[in-house]
Amino acid sequence: MTVSSHGNGKVNGLVPSGDTDAQTVAAADRTLVLIVVALASFLTPFDVSAVNIALPSVASEFAMDAVTLAWVATAYLLTLAIFLVPFGKFADIYGQKRVFAYGAILFAVASFLISLSFSSTSVIAFRAFQGFAAAMITGTGVAILTSAYPAGEKGKAIGISVAAVYLGLSVGPFLGGLMTQYIGWRSIFYINIPLGIIIALVSVRKLKVEWADAQGERFDLVGSVVYGIALLSLVFGLTQIPALSSLGLIVVGVAAAASFVVWEMRVRFPVFNVNLLVRNRAFAFSNVAALISYSATFAVTLLLSIYLQSVRGFNPEIAGIILIAQPIVLAAVSPVAGRLSDRTEPRIVASIGMGITTVGLAPFIFLTATTPIPLIIASLAILGFGFGLFNSPNTNAVMSSVESRFYGLAAGTVATMRTIGQVVSVALVELIFALIIGQELITPSSSQLFLKSNQLAFSLFTVLCILGIFASLVRGKVR
């Protein structure tokens, strides 16, 4: 770990890394690290959830059909997924704090550009750029926390960071709904600009250490490019079904994924250490559980936002207030679950959480145009409670299962599983929309088609969540 000193008695240079080094980070510095990472953890999910509530307004302004509208979310998530692992490794080599700070600045720039969007194409393009910047933040934040905190406190710190994520998700629908209703959807992106600048300035000027446990290694550019091609082709292929072109894209994606694995096993400094998945059971199945959980839950807000506004006729403000139930419970539960996973086996806590999440998802299969709103809120709260129990312990399990020199990569990997899960979740919705709704705009007149799509989507999500319980249980112990 490269530790830069500014009055703390250390000299610049390479220092052995790990939990011992976490002890060398002063308590005040650890608190500052936690504040900065938590603020960044708030920023990106706030943006995602606020945009979800604004999607019907964006669609109205640019006359987007259901499939094109879903790409406003997919473009961001796909770019985020492509760059998370490369930036995680890049940060391990060149400095986690540096990549984190640059990411915050670029996120602010991207948000400004989105606020100037003039067409559906420009919205989607600028959202893709925003995803690129978010990868620099998301791929390093948890790694910085894990490097800065000793073993007995990692879960607590991660839990607070996860709580910040879901605080962002909580505030996003409410503020996003208010701002969309009274100022316009573009105003959502104005908030990101000062927050991004503040995060970058505090990181550069106040954090006294820099972490680069893989300093001296070469960055695997070839592996990163092949990895990006694989993800891009697979996601595009999924969204093009049932068109014939989808088959070719999926074949290219599978071939690129196989080539990536072969290359990573041969290159001296891989962007992703495949052995972590092959030989580290806890790491592998914890990531699989994360992938499944986000595939099953992420599109809930997207679907319910459209349902509440386009089927039930609520304005963005009311829809946001209803949707806030899930992330509020999540934010409350996550720190407790994180501390619990420091004291007991994360596998047990996470698996119970996945089971409760399944119970929260199932009622949405039976959603109709007259479903009582209190039932929707109660189901969202159960979903939030279950996912809060799952997420912090699962992340703690991932980070506790690897050596410190893989912290950036591990953080990037679990974030990638989360993001790929989000992409899969939205891609499944896009596919269902394409098959059932087609190119129609989602309006009250097409509500029955939407409800049919909704039923199929939530049935798939519930089945996925049941599979996630088993993936969580078989991971084994991490301590």
Protein Blocks (a to p, Z undefined) as FASTA:
>chain_A
ZZddehiopacddddedjklmmmpcfklmmmmmmmmmmmmmmmmmmmmmmmmmmmmmmmm
nopafklmmmmmmmmmmmmmmmmmmmmmmmmmnopklmmmmmmmmmmmmmmmmmmpcbfk
lmmmmmmmmmmmmmmmmmmmmmmmmmmpcfklmmmmmmmmmmmmmmmmmmmmmmmmmmmm
mnojklmmmmmmmmmmmmmmmmmmmmmbdcdfkgoiacdfklmmmmmmmmmmmmmmmmmp
ccfklmmmmmmmmmmmmmmmmmmmmpmbdfbdfklmmmmmklmmmmmmmmmmmmmmmmmm
mmmmmmmmmmnopafklmmmmmmmmmmmmmmmmmmmmmmmmmmcfklmmmmmmmmmmmmm
mmmmmgcfkbcfklmmmmmmmmmmmmmmmmmmmmmmmmmmpcfklmmmmmmmmmmmmmmm
mmmmmmmmmmmmmmmnomadcdfklmmmmmmmmmmmmmmmmmmmmmmmmmmmmnopaZZ
